[in-house]
Amino acid sequence: MNTEIVFVVEEAPEGGYTARAVGQGIFAEADTLPELHAQVRDAVGCHFEPDAAPKLIRLHFVRDEVIAA
């Protein structure tokens, strides 16, 4: 049993957020961060059996910035 699962979170081009689990086939998306938290919890709950579910969910936020040279 893993004690933690990590999601890479990015801002979606059309607005909102997307989250992909590292090493697992789990994906979630939402318009706001509180909604994303709920969606990620739900997705993890659906993916794992209760006794095999990770105890912690880590969200790693990735943000691209473009600046003029």
PyMOL commands that set and color helices and strands:
alter all, ss='L'
color gray80, all
select helices_A, chain A and resi 33-47+50-52
alter helices_A, ss='H'
color red, helices_A
select strands_A, chain A and resi 4-11+17-21+27-30+56-62
alter strands_A, ss='S'
color yellow, strands_A
deselect
rebuild
show_as cartoon
